[in-house]
Amino acid sequence: MIHETGTVISVNGNEAWVQTIRESACRSCKARHGCGQKALAGLTSGQSRQIRVVNSLNARPGEQVTVAIEESALLRASLLVYALPLLLMVTATTLAGALMPGRDGMAIVSALAGLGAGLWLAGRLSRRDAGRWQPVMGRLIPMQAELSD
């Protein structure tokens, strides 16, 4: 499972909104100066995200919790959102090229239609399987006591 720490910002019934801050692992990596991933991570590092999760721990606003999602669920969702539309776009373009050779305009229209169909289908399938991809609340993180002088 992939875990991330966040702060509960609001509770509505049995659901909670958790705010997480994306951190990059590049600071602790020894290859950070020669890696292109560092530049990409720098674009998203420090950005906050809000995630809706089932409040299975009865957490209250201000409490810190861990939020987790299965790696396989993340992979399946990524394939559905990215690969399916591209696959349908390429398939539609290939079919248009085979059925109507030399008609570039039709290939472009077919590519857009395939991409649109892939996005529509990905949306339908993701709504159907949304429960499998829902992050879960892992555990409450105890608050650190303030040190007094």
N, C-alpha and C positions, 0 to 999 in steps of 0.2 A: 504494500500500500504506500501511496505517496502522502506524506503528512505535512501540514503547514500550520503554524501557530497564528491565531487571530484573536481579536477582541470583539465580544458581542456588542453590537451597537444598538440593536432594538429587538424586541420580542413581540410577536403577534400570534397569539394562540399557541399552537404547538410548533411554530416555526421561529427561527431566529436568523437575523442578518448578522453575519460575521465579517469584520473588515480585516483583511490580511495585507501585509506589505511584502511585495516580492523582493527577495534578497538573491543576490548572485553568489554562486560558489567560487567565482573567479578570484576573490580576495585571498582564498586559502590555497589556490592551485599554484604549483611550482612552474607550470608552463604558461602562466598568464600573459607574459610579454610576447610570446610567439604564437599566440592562438587567436584565430579570428572570432571565436565564440565570445571573447571578452568584449569586443566592440558591439556585438548584438546584445549581450547581456546588459551592457551599459545603457542601452536605449530603454529597457524596461525595469531596471533595478530601482528600487525605492518607490515604485508606483503602488498605490493601494487598490485593492479589489474588494468588492462586497459580494459575499456568497450567501445564498439562502440555504439553510439546512434545517432538518428536523431537530427540534430542541429536546433531544432524548435525555439530556442531563439536567433539565430545568435550569439552565444557566440564565443569569440576569445581566442586563446591560452593564458594561464595564468589566465583566469577568473575562479572563483569557481562557481559550479552549484550543484544542487541536482539531483540525478538520482533515479528513482523510478521504481518498478516493482510490479505488483499485487501479493498478497499472493497466490491466487488460481492458477495463472500461474506458480509460482515457485513450488507449490505442484504438479501440473500436470506434469511439466517437470521432477521433481525428481522421480515421479512414473514411468514415461516412461523410463527414463534412468536406474533406479536401479531395479524396481520391474518387469518390463516386461521381461528382460533377465533372471532373476532368476526364474520367473514363468515358462518360456519356458524350462529352464534347468531342473527344477524339474519334469515338465510334461513329457519331453522326457525320463528322467531317469525312471520314474514310468512306462511308457508304455513299455520301453525296459525290465524292470524287470518282468512285467506281461506277455509279449509275449515270452521272452526268459529267463525263470528262471534259476538261477545258472550260468549265463554267465556274470561275473563281467566286463570283458573286453568290452562287448557290452554296458553295462550300462555306463561305463566311456566314451566311444565314443559317445553314445547318449546324455550324459550330456553336452559334449563339443559341439556337433552339436546343441543342444537346446540353449545353451548359445550364440553360434555364430549367430544362427538365430534370437535370441532376440536382440542382439546388432545391427545386420543388420536392423531389423525391426524398432528398436528405432531410428536409424539414418535416415531411410526413413521418418518415421512419424514426426521426429523433423524438418527435412528440409521442409516438407509440411506445418507445423504449425508454422514455425519460426517467422512469423510476430506477432503472438499472445503473444510470449514470449519475445519480444524485450523490453528492458528497455527504458524508456522515460526520457527526460530531464524535470525536474520539474520547477526550477526557478533559476535565477541568484542570487548569494549571493554578496551583496555589499562589496567592499574592505574596510577594516578598514583604516582610515586615520592615517598616522604616527604622533605620538605625538612629537612635537618639544619643546625643553627646552627654 
